Amino acid sequence: MTPFADLLRRAWPVFLEATRMRRTLSYSELAGRVGPPLTARAVHRQLLNPLSARCRRWGLPDLPALVVRKGSGIPGAGWFDPAEPGDPLDRWAEAVARCYQHRWPRSPDPRLLVDIDDGS
């Protein structure tokens, strides 16, 4: 399996473009643009879940909020935490807005590349 850090480095320009253009990405678009071995079916396990854990750990906006289902335009059920208070779609919209507003560096924040105990 390709290490997370390699996948993130390849996905970073795609995320930056999305934030700059203020748009979301479908799972299949992200997987297709990053390329093998990332697939739309495995994008959560390989990239989005570990990235989300790192973003939370370091107090950064949750970049995986930008990745949505093509048909509905919202993330899959795995993104939403039922334990969090409030309307889940409002929380998602706020997460997307934080991603758009954040000044992301041209290359991944080094803290995001470090292995953490998140199951990845």
Secondary structure, 3 states (H helix, E strand, C coil): CCCHHHHHHHHHHHHHHHHHHCCCEEHHHHHHHHCCCCCCCCHHHHHHHHHHHHHHHCCCCCHHHHEECCCCCCCCHHHCCCCCCCCHHHHHHHHHHHHHHCCCCCCCCHHHHCCCCCCC
